[in-house]
Amino acid sequence: MSFLETTFRLRENGTTVRTEALAGATTFLTMAYIVLVNPAILSTTGMPAAGVAAATCLAAGIGCLLMGFLANYPIALAPGMGLNAYFAFTVVGAMGVPWQTALGLVFVSGVLFFLLTIAGVRQLIVSAIPRALFSAIAAGIGLFIAFIGLRGAALVVANPATLVTLGDVHSPTVLLALLGLAILAILMALKVRGAIFIGVVATAALGWALGLAEWKPAPYSVEAMTGTALQLDIPGALGIGGGTLGLALLEILFVFLFVDLFDNVGTLVAVSKKAGLVRADGTIPRLNRILFADAGATVVGSLAGTSTVVSYIESASGVSAGGRTGLTAVIVGLLFLATLFVAPWAGVIPAAATAPALILVGSMMMGALTEIDWDDPVVAIPAFLTLISIPLTFSIANGLAFGVIAYAVLKLATRRIARADWLLFALAALFVARFVYMAAEA
């Protein structure tokens, strides 16, 4: 019996090496855009784009290999959209946390995720949060990402009277972004594999050809590729050394941990169902191994120099192509590692070419809203508050806080309380204390 057959149980899962390889290539094409988009977002913090691109490839590659060999699932991992925006625009941009300290917080969150999985606390947390809030958080992050894309494309700009307004549609940046949006939308409508990646590259090429963007290639440099490696500040993340951030660090850690948890649970359920890997009782085999792979990938990512690594819903494209085992994830991982050799050139892609990808990735996350029971106010109101407050307050933490508090209040008011809700009320109390603390500090 071959090594691949023994390791991945291909025959038992009704698949072949050829099918798994095709599935892996399909998944890679659908999520390869992260190699271009992640550096565009994180470089706004001052992180070197080439280093972030290399870290993105390394974290995704190792994460996929861990998923394949440890858990034997066709699920790919990479730095998560939404959490990278939170890292760049909220943690570093709005809160003023140095990016090295933010990477330290990503590292600590990965270690905590690992420990919580071992201790079984994960199950308690997941059971305490209503599924409607999972869906609202996913959609709210989608709006957050789309808003960042609209702002990056200068399609939406600041206005003192209305806060935001339409940008100058005659400017080269906006024209290129609109062109890119049309290209990506058409490719996605035609169901072209790798539509987002192809669209970003095509938009950039047209921008250079039409003079709407500048071609500024950086020299290939191993030094540039390692610009973010091992730059994390773990003592700063733990508040050691007399920092003034205090509870803010705990809040950031909380968001990294919880959004990663919710993202993984949602993706695991969706992809596992599509692959027919869910047991009759609804449980997912080897769930802890899947979460260990995710935690390990996040730790590796923080060491390499990127934000939290999560499971990607784009894995469903590989499953649709026949992927059923971890060999699919291994193929994706090897392709990401091969992409390391072109990582330094990720910075040549203009922001106007990556912005449309953010807008459309955000739109794809709106499907989660169909899972919310909008006819039940106890569910609908917290979900709406979560959905709307994430983009408008520019904070995933605020959206999570409003949703949990509202849900706890409405559960109390309607006396729909179960014994298992104690953790929900504890979380709500913590969020109320957070707002009280923020008001006192202001």
Stockholm file with secondary structure:
# STOCKHOLM 1.0

chainA/1-442         MSFLETTFRLRENGTTVRTEALAGATTFLTMAYIVLVNPAILSTTGMPAAGVAAATCLAAGIGCLLMGFLANYPIALAPGMGLNAYFAFTVVGAMGVPWQTALGLVFVSGVLFFLLTIAGVRQLIVSAIPRALFSAIAAGIGLFIAFIGLRGAALVVANPATLVTLGDVHSPTVLLALLGLAILAILMALKVRGAIFIGVVATAALGWALGLAEWKPAPYSVEAMTGTALQLDIPGALGIGGGTLGLALLEILFVFLFVDLFDNVGTLVAVSKKAGLVRADGTIPRLNRILFADAGATVVGSLAGTSTVVSYIESASGVSAGGRTGLTAVIVGLLFLATLFVAPWAGVIPAAATAPALILVGSMMMGALTEIDWDDPVVAIPAFLTLISIPLTFSIANGLAFGVIAYAVLKLATRRIARADWLLFALAALFVARFVYMAAEA
#=GR chainA/1-442 SS CCHHHHHHCTTTTTCCHHHHHHHHHHHHHHHTTHHHHHHHHHGGGTCCHHHHHHHHHHHHHHHHHHIIIIICCCCCEEECTTHHHIIIIIIIIITCCCHHHHHHHHHHHHHHHHHHHHHTHHHHHHHHSCHHHHHHHHHHHHHHHHHHHHHHTTSEEEETTTEEEECCTTSHHHHHHHHHHHHHHHHHHTTCTTHHHHHHHHHHHHHHHHTSSCCCCCCCCHHHHTTTTTCCCHHHHTTTTSCSCTHHHHHHHHHHHHHHHHHHHHHHHHHHHHHTCSCTTSCCTTHHHHHHHHHHHHHHHHHHTCCCEEECTTHHHHHHTTCCSHHHHHHHHHHHHHHGGGGGGGGGSCHHHHHHHHHHHHHHGGGGGGGSCTTCHHHHHHHHHHHHHHHHHTCHHHHHHHHHHHHHHHHHHTTCCCGGGHHHHHHHHHHHHHHHHHHHHC
#=GC SS_cons         CCHHHHHHCTTTTTCCHHHHHHHHHHHHHHHTTHHHHHHHHHGGGTCCHHHHHHHHHHHHHHHHHHIIIIICCCCCEEECTTHHHIIIIIIIIITCCCHHHHHHHHHHHHHHHHHHHHHTHHHHHHHHSCHHHHHHHHHHHHHHHHHHHHHHTTSEEEETTTEEEECCTTSHHHHHHHHHHHHHHHHHHTTCTTHHHHHHHHHHHHHHHHTSSCCCCCCCCHHHHTTTTTCCCHHHHTTTTSCSCTHHHHHHHHHHHHHHHHHHHHHHHHHHHHHTCSCTTSCCTTHHHHHHHHHHHHHHHHHHTCCCEEECTTHHHHHHTTCCSHHHHHHHHHHHHHHGGGGGGGGGSCHHHHHHHHHHHHHHGGGGGGGSCTTCHHHHHHHHHHHHHHHHHTCHHHHHHHHHHHHHHHHHHTTCCCGGGHHHHHHHHHHHHHHHHHHHHC
//
